[in-house]
């Protein structure tokens, strides 16, 4: 697996745990071989602009995932994350920043692996998978 991290913000992030999160999900979803993932950290406004440009939705978000590979090829993707928005979400959900950041990264990698959250059932499945991978990393979760 090849992982690149580009932080264009002034917010420090848990880089080693981020790497472990990506590796844990890719291994669990059986995508680890030859996978290439770039994590690009941008400002809240930059990610909002991307969401408007690519999805025609004008709202803040914490992560956008882009698959760059063709079907049948090794996984290659980009995750754009907004640490400022993740920090706000952590406060709203009463979660520490590190755990929320890792959850959002895991969520993005799950999208790269083909999981969707466009229905209540799929959203619940994604949340369960996020919890599973956080626990696999040794991160305890409240009830």
LINSUL-V130401 format. One record per residue. N is the residue number from 0. RES is the residue in one letter. SS is DSSP state (helix for helix, strand for strand, loop for the rest). BURIAL is + if it has 16 or more other ideal C-beta (glycine too) atoms within 10 Angstrom, else -. D_CENTER is the distance of its C-alpha to the mean C-alpha in Angstrom with 1 decimal. Layout:
# LINSUL-V130401
n & res & ss & burial & d_center
N & RES & SS & BURIAL & D_CENTER
N & RES & SS & BURIAL & D_CENTER
This chain:
# LINSUL-V130401
n & res & ss & burial & d_center
0 & X & loop & + & 16.2
1 & X & strand & - & 15.8
2 & X & strand & - & 13.0
3 & X & strand & - & 13.6
4 & X & strand & + & 12.4
5 & X & strand & - & 14.0
6 & X & strand & - & 14.2
7 & X & loop & - & 16.4
8 & X & loop & + & 16.5
9 & X & loop & - & 18.8
10 & X & loop & - & 16.4
11 & X & loop & - & 16.2
12 & X & loop & + & 13.0
13 & X & loop & - & 13.2
14 & X & helix & - & 13.1
15 & X & helix & - & 14.7
16 & X & helix & + & 12.6
17 & X & helix & + & 9.4
18 & X & helix & + & 11.3
19 & X & helix & + & 12.4
20 & X & helix & + & 9.2
21 & X & helix & + & 8.4
22 & X & helix & + & 12.1
23 & X & helix & + & 12.4
24 & X & helix & + & 10.3
25 & X & helix & + & 11.9
26 & X & helix & - & 15.2
27 & X & helix & + & 15.0
28 & X & loop & + & 14.3
29 & X & loop & - & 17.0
30 & X & loop & + & 15.3
31 & X & loop & + & 15.8
32 & X & loop & - & 19.0
33 & X & loop & - & 18.9
34 & X & loop & + & 15.2
35 & X & strand & - & 14.1
36 & X & strand & + & 10.7
37 & X & strand & + & 10.8
38 & X & strand & + & 8.5
39 & X & strand & + & 10.4
40 & X & strand & + & 10.7
41 & X & loop & + & 13.1
42 & X & loop & + & 15.2
43 & X & helix & + & 14.8
44 & X & helix & - & 17.6
45 & X & helix & - & 16.3
46 & X & helix & + & 13.2
47 & X & helix & + & 15.7
48 & X & helix & - & 18.0
49 & X & helix & + & 15.5
50 & X & helix & + & 14.9
51 & X & helix & - & 18.7
52 & X & helix & - & 19.4
53 & X & helix & - & 17.4
54 & X & helix & - & 17.2
55 & X & loop & - & 20.3
56 & X & loop & - & 18.7
57 & X & loop & - & 19.8
58 & X & loop & - & 17.5
59 & X & loop & - & 15.0
60 & X & loop & + & 11.4
61 & X & loop & + & 8.4
62 & X & strand & + & 5.9
63 & X & strand & + & 7.7
64 & X & strand & + & 7.4
65 & X & strand & + & 10.8
66 & X & strand & - & 12.6
67 & X & loop & - & 15.5
68 & X & loop & - & 17.5
69 & X & loop & - & 20.3
70 & X & loop & - & 20.7
71 & X & loop & - & 22.1
72 & X & loop & - & 20.8
73 & X & loop & - & 18.6
74 & X & loop & + & 14.9
75 & X & strand & + & 14.0
76 & X & strand & + & 11.1
77 & X & strand & + & 9.6
78 & X & strand & + & 6.4
79 & X & strand & + & 7.9
80 & X & strand & + & 7.1
81 & X & loop & + & 10.1
82 & X & helix & + & 11.0
83 & X & helix & + & 14.1
84 & X & helix & + & 12.7
85 & X & helix & + & 10.5
86 & X & helix & + & 13.9
87 & X & helix & - & 15.8
88 & X & helix & + & 13.7
89 & X & helix & + & 14.3
90 & X & helix & - & 17.9
91 & X & helix & - & 18.2
92 & X & loop & - & 16.9
93 & X & loop & - & 18.9
94 & X & loop & + & 16.2
95 & X & loop & - & 16.1
96 & X & helix & + & 13.7
97 & X & helix & - & 12.6
98 & X & helix & + & 11.8
99 & X & helix & + & 10.0
100 & X & helix & + & 7.9
101 & X & helix & + & 7.2
102 & X & helix & + & 6.8
103 & X & helix & + & 4.2
104 & X & helix & + & 2.4
105 & X & helix & + & 4.5
106 & X & helix & + & 4.4
107 & X & helix & + & 2.9
108 & X & helix & + & 5.2
109 & X & helix & + & 7.5
110 & X & helix & + & 8.0
111 & X & helix & + & 9.0
112 & X & loop & + & 11.2
113 & X & loop & - & 12.8
114 & X & loop & + & 12.0
115 & X & loop & - & 12.6
116 & X & loop & + & 13.0
117 & X & loop & - & 16.0
118 & X & loop & - & 18.5
119 & X & helix & - & 19.1
120 & X & helix & - & 19.4
121 & X & helix & - & 16.2
122 & X & helix & - & 14.3
123 & X & helix & - & 16.1
124 & X & helix & - & 15.3
125 & X & helix & + & 11.5
126 & X & helix & - & 12.2
127 & X & helix & - & 14.5
128 & X & helix & + & 12.3
129 & X & helix & + & 9.7
130 & X & helix & - & 13.1
131 & X & helix & - & 14.4
132 & X & helix & + & 11.9
133 & X & helix & + & 12.2
134 & X & helix & - & 15.9
135 & X & helix & - & 16.0
136 & X & loop & + & 14.9
137 & X & loop & - & 17.8
138 & X & loop & + & 16.2
139 & X & loop & - & 18.5
140 & X & loop & - & 17.7
141 & X & loop & - & 20.4
142 & X & loop & - & 22.1
